[in-house]
Amino acid sequence: MSTDLKKWLSDRKIEEVECIVPDMSGVARGKVLPTQKFLRGLEAKSLAIPEAIFSMTVTGGYPEETDAFLDPAEKDVVMVPDPETIRVVPWYEEPTAQIICDCYHFYGDEVSISPRHVLKRVLAAFEERGMKPIIAPELEFYLVAKNTDPDNPLEPPIGRSGRPERASNAFGIDAINEFDPLIEDLYDYCEAMDIDADTMSHESGPAQLEMNFNHGAPLELADQAFLFKRTLRETALKHGVYGTFMAKPMGNHPGSAMHIHQSVIDIKTGKNLFADDNGDNSQMFLNYVGGLQRYLPAAMPLLAPNMNSYRRLQPWSDAPINMHWSLDNRTVGLRQPNGPANARRIENRIPGADANPYLAIAASLACGLLGIIEEIDPTAQIEGSGYDRAHSLPRHIHEALAKFHRCKPLKDLLGEEFSAAVLAVKEAEWDAYQTVISAWEREHLLLNV
């Protein structure tokens, strides 16, 4: 395969290669190498990087206690590029490629706390049972004016009309055309990078957009979502604005989600296992939904991984607050879209756009699989608004971590070392967050209490 890579790089006159791995937060880490040095490192299996990057917090720090999942010697691991993921990076002037890498210990085992490995581990559990998941993510994001002072609130950018959006304009055609040059470049970049971006629409927030991806294999779609986030940010910068996947970037506007449509097919026949021979919901589908209902609240550190994530999950805010399910109902956590039997699927509406795509997809699939294994029956579908029911999802990261810590079946499926790493990294992030005093506290507490 290194010969094929060498030819691919030569044909495109690539001068540099970015070897990238997604960390716990979904940040692209790695190294940039001249092409010839990359090829020599590939042959010698010497593309090394510290294993500790997988325990890095979103603030750039590290947990204090890591013995449960890291070698105390802080050793290197080997980056092994996945040839299927190599792509041209279209926004650089000099010909540059990027390739996603898996990481292995020098004695041969894959790094268990790598997010990409965790997703592959869950997919292997499906494969052992003769099943293959199919997914389709939908990623919401905001375009915002450049903001160099984090103490200042974010503001909508100015579009072609010369005015910023101030009101809701869901599915507005003229509203999305405000940023047509940026969107055209975004689609061009996606095409150049083989990112199967499908439909874009305007969401409820000012300059809030959504990109839908065509359905396919989970690992491939996780790779695409991971690369799309980077692509959107780079495209926005080219046009003088920021692109953000924060779950709740503006206090008075809806947050951004990563909805995950999912179904399961038979590996041998390709049949959708979520519909029976009569076209009705199969028992496997019902058990899958039951698993989502039981285990997704415990998986929240992977679906809503940041303190800001829980600001999105509020009533009447285009985001769910509980685990009810319903047919074609966008107020619940689990929506069953209308459609034919061969497209039977469930949409998990809980993950935020800030989630690591590998981990959000892995967690969602793992919860559904546990439902199949344990034959969990779901509650009855509801009618009406899910906002009329109780708020049953965790309200902050500490509550979510407590649920995750107590959920042995989910931790066993995701991996013991990885689960320990999640708890340590998120606790460290919580500790860092607690040192920051907000403007709200200064405004209302400084002279009043």
Protein Blocks (a to p, Z undefined) as FASTA:
>chain_A
ZZmmmmmmmmnopabdcdddddfkopacdddddfklmmmmmmnopaccdfklmmccfkop
acfblmlmpcfklpaddddddfklgccdfkbmbdcdddddddddfkopacfkbmklmmmm
mmmmmmmnopacddddddddddddddfbfkbccdddddfkopacfbdcehiaklmmmmmm
mmmmmmmmmmmnopacfbdcddfbehiacdddddddfklmmmmmmmmmmmmmmmmmmnop
acdfbfblbfkbccdddddddddddfklopafkbcfkopacfklmmmmmmmmmmmmmmmm
mmmmcfklmmmmcghilpafbfcdcehiakbfbdcdeddfklgccddfkbcfkbcfklmm
mmmmmmmmmmmmnopacddddehjfklpccfbdfbfklmmmmmmmmmmlmmmnopklmmm
mmmmmmmmmmmmmmpccfklmmmmmmmZZ
